[in-house]
């Protein structure tokens, strides 16, 4: 059973391969997104648009509230989605080339959600385990400790 382990955060992903419960993880590749480390104000964009609430009755000018819009979709969240799409594209390519039978995803909870959002059904069906922890800066041994032996067992 060939297992691909994707250990990711918003800025980096490491791909490991393993074949048996006792085997070491072998680094199969990695990708980085240097823009993921930028702050929202460092992206090439203007401030969010302004919204002017209308006063009741529409007669009093100047007595309106002003506030920003777009707080939900910040540039850094957008960039995380773009990087998640790149990761999924790479996993789809590896799956088409039969590099793995089953997939394990390890990522911080929010980024794991970004990955799920862009993942096609064919790749979701290969997922054997999801671990909602950011382990991208851990060594191979620490990552290996999070893989239970039953991940390597074929389920019917």
C-alpha positions as CSV (number, residue, x, y, z in Angstrom):
1,X,0.0,0.0,0.0
2,X,1.6,3.3,-1.1
3,X,0.7,6.2,1.1
4,X,1.2,9.9,0.2
5,X,1.4,12.2,3.2
6,X,0.8,15.9,2.6
7,X,2.0,18.1,5.5
8,X,0.9,21.7,4.8
9,X,0.4,25.2,6.1
10,X,-0.5,28.4,4.2
11,X,3.1,28.8,3.0
12,X,4.6,25.4,2.6
13,X,3.7,21.7,1.8
14,X,5.9,18.7,2.2
15,X,5.0,15.5,0.4
16,X,6.2,12.2,2.0
17,X,5.7,8.6,0.7
18,X,5.6,5.4,2.8
19,X,4.7,1.8,2.0
20,X,4.6,-0.1,5.3
21,X,3.7,0.8,8.9
22,X,7.4,0.3,9.9
23,X,8.9,2.1,6.9
24,X,10.5,5.6,7.2
25,X,8.8,8.5,5.4
26,X,10.6,9.4,2.2
27,X,10.4,13.1,1.1
28,X,8.8,13.0,-2.3
29,X,8.6,16.8,-2.9
30,X,7.8,20.2,-1.6
31,X,6.2,23.4,-2.6
32,X,6.3,26.9,-1.1
33,X,4.3,30.1,-1.5
34,X,6.5,33.1,-0.5
35,X,3.5,35.5,-0.7
36,X,1.8,33.6,2.1
37,X,4.0,35.2,4.6
38,X,3.0,38.7,3.5
39,X,0.7,40.8,5.7
40,X,-2.6,42.0,4.1
41,X,-1.3,45.5,3.8
42,X,1.8,44.3,1.8
43,X,-0.3,42.9,-1.1
44,X,-0.8,45.2,-4.1
45,X,-4.2,46.4,-3.3
46,X,-6.0,49.4,-2.1
47,X,-7.9,49.7,1.1
48,X,-11.3,48.0,1.1
49,X,-14.1,50.0,-0.4
50,X,-16.1,52.3,1.8
51,X,-19.8,52.0,2.5
52,X,-22.1,54.8,3.6
53,X,-25.2,53.9,5.5
54,X,-28.2,56.1,4.8
55,X,-29.8,58.1,7.5
56,X,-33.4,57.1,8.3
57,X,-35.9,58.8,6.1
58,X,-33.1,59.9,3.7
59,X,-33.4,63.6,4.8
60,X,-30.4,64.2,7.1
61,X,-27.1,64.4,5.3
62,X,-23.9,64.0,7.2
63,X,-25.5,61.8,9.9
64,X,-24.4,58.5,8.3
65,X,-22.0,55.8,9.4
66,X,-18.9,55.0,7.3
67,X,-17.3,51.6,7.4
68,X,-15.0,49.3,5.4
69,X,-16.2,46.3,3.4
70,X,-14.5,43.1,2.5
71,X,-13.3,41.8,5.9
72,X,-14.2,38.2,5.1
73,X,-12.0,37.8,2.0
74,X,-8.7,39.3,2.9
75,X,-5.7,39.1,0.5
76,X,-4.0,36.6,2.7
77,X,-7.1,34.3,2.8
78,X,-7.3,34.6,-1.0
79,X,-3.6,33.6,-1.3
80,X,-4.1,30.6,1.0
81,X,-6.9,29.5,-1.4
82,X,-4.7,29.9,-4.4
83,X,-1.9,27.8,-2.7
84,X,-4.4,25.2,-1.7
85,X,-5.4,24.8,-5.3
86,X,-1.8,24.4,-6.3
87,X,-1.4,21.6,-3.7
88,X,-4.5,19.8,-4.9
89,X,-3.3,20.1,-8.5
90,X,0.0,18.5,-7.6
91,X,-1.8,15.7,-5.7
92,X,-4.1,15.1,-8.6
93,X,-1.1,14.8,-10.9
94,X,0.6,12.3,-8.6
95,X,-2.6,10.3,-8.3
96,X,-3.0,10.1,-12.1
97,X,0.6,8.9,-12.3
98,X,-0.1,6.2,-9.7
99,X,2.4,7.5,-7.2
100,X,0.1,6.6,-4.3
101,X,-3.0,4.6,-3.4
102,X,-4.1,6.4,-0.3
103,X,-3.6,10.0,1.0
104,X,-3.1,11.5,4.4
105,X,-3.6,15.2,4.9
106,X,-1.9,17.0,7.8
107,X,-2.6,20.7,8.1
108,X,-3.8,23.4,10.5
109,X,-7.7,23.3,10.8
110,X,-8.3,26.4,8.7
111,X,-6.0,25.4,5.9
112,X,-7.3,21.9,6.0
113,X,-10.7,23.5,5.2
114,X,-9.1,25.4,2.3
115,X,-7.8,22.1,0.9
116,X,-11.2,20.4,1.2
117,X,-12.9,23.3,-0.5
118,X,-10.9,22.9,-3.7
119,X,-10.5,19.1,-3.7
120,X,-12.3,17.0,-6.3
121,X,-14.3,13.9,-5.4
122,X,-11.7,11.6,-7.0
123,X,-9.0,12.8,-4.7
124,X,-11.3,12.9,-1.6
125,X,-12.0,9.2,-2.1
126,X,-8.3,8.5,-1.7
127,X,-8.1,10.2,1.7
128,X,-7.3,7.6,4.4
129,X,-6.8,10.1,7.3
130,X,-6.9,13.9,8.0
131,X,-5.0,15.3,10.9
132,X,-5.8,18.9,11.8
133,X,-2.4,19.9,13.2
134,X,0.2,22.1,11.7
135,X,3.2,19.8,11.6
136,X,5.1,21.3,8.6
137,X,8.0,22.4,10.8
138,X,8.3,19.0,12.6
139,X,10.8,16.4,11.6
140,X,10.0,13.1,9.8
141,X,9.9,11.2,13.1
142,X,7.3,13.5,14.7
143,X,5.2,13.3,11.6
144,X,5.5,9.5,11.5
145,X,4.2,9.3,15.1
146,X,0.9,10.7,13.9
147,X,0.3,7.9,11.4
148,X,-1.5,5.0,12.9
149,X,-0.6,1.5,11.5
150,X,-4.2,1.0,10.2
151,X,-3.7,3.7,7.6
152,X,-1.6,1.1,5.6
153,X,-4.4,-1.5,5.7
154,X,-6.6,-1.7,2.6
155,X,-10.3,-1.1,3.4
156,X,-13.0,-2.8,1.5
